[in-house]
Amino acid sequence: MNAIPSATSRADVLSTLLQRLVIRFATTHACEGILFGSSTTKLAEVVLSETAKGRGFAIPWLISDGPTPFGISFYYPLRELLKKELSAFANMTDPMIAPLVHAEPLAKEQVISSMKNTTIDFLMKQYFESVEESYPSIVANAVRTAGKLQAPKAASTQRCKLCAMPVTEDLVGIHGWVGDQIEAVATEIEKGSYGLCYGCTRSVPEEAVTFLPD
């Protein structure tokens, strides 16, 4: 983690590894699917943050119910509910279930020491939390619109070494996306020595690739 250059990249790598851990646990225990507790607000954050980080091709698998390239289905039973609705419900039940809910501070209440430490995920969280207060339909529309995207149909046996998503030649590394890396490095990426998709190439420097899990 010390080799990763920015706060956004570190947060991206940690969340990706956590997802792989959940998937590994589920497949090891022969589960039929994974239920995620993501609200509409959380899914809207995922839509914009993953797009900004260069992993937009994976959005259909990250926010929609159904099969995924990981060999197990993802389900989002709370996808039609806003974060604030879930919080209100937790306090209205009898007995209250609020004590069982992880009390995560609102983004607007969190203090970031500098812009350098601000992550894309945090900015998206802050944005949608503020929009949710007065314009909840915008949050819902972001998820519903993204939900209409179709997952890539091209079969690929090549997987990104970090996120484990299937990648074709046009999704490998930065060179195919007209990035600004030097030609020598970009060529090595194209040859597959990195084995990373575009989004993960932006998060993981060359010297850290060897530490990634198989």
C-alpha angles and dihedrals in degrees: 000000000000090000093058109101107214143032091243092053093048092050090047094051093046094050091046093051090047090054091050090050091053091048092048091050092049096048093044089056093045094244118175094219146341123250113210121198094217116145125211087264093055093046090051088054090052092051095056099033095050090047091050091049092053099255098107092126089070097054096100089059095043101052107023132082116247145049121351134194088257093075094250132084125247121215130189108194093173095051094115095053128084121228092245091052092054091048091051092048092051089058096044100055121100108254093026116242093197092103088060093054120090105248102227113183118240115260091240089058095052118094118221114199094216143349087256089067094048114107130207089240091055093048091051091048091050092048098050094043089057094043091048091063097062107008109035091158089068090058092049093046091054090057096041093049092049089046089066092064115109121229115244109272098199108110115230131178092194114096131194107253092226111033094024092223117147110258132193124203093272091056098047119103129326102289095077090052094055092253125169102244116126115271096246094057093040091053091054089051091051090052088058100246089130095040091200132131119236095265094049092044087062092052103042122057119218094256092057097051094087090060094059119108121255 
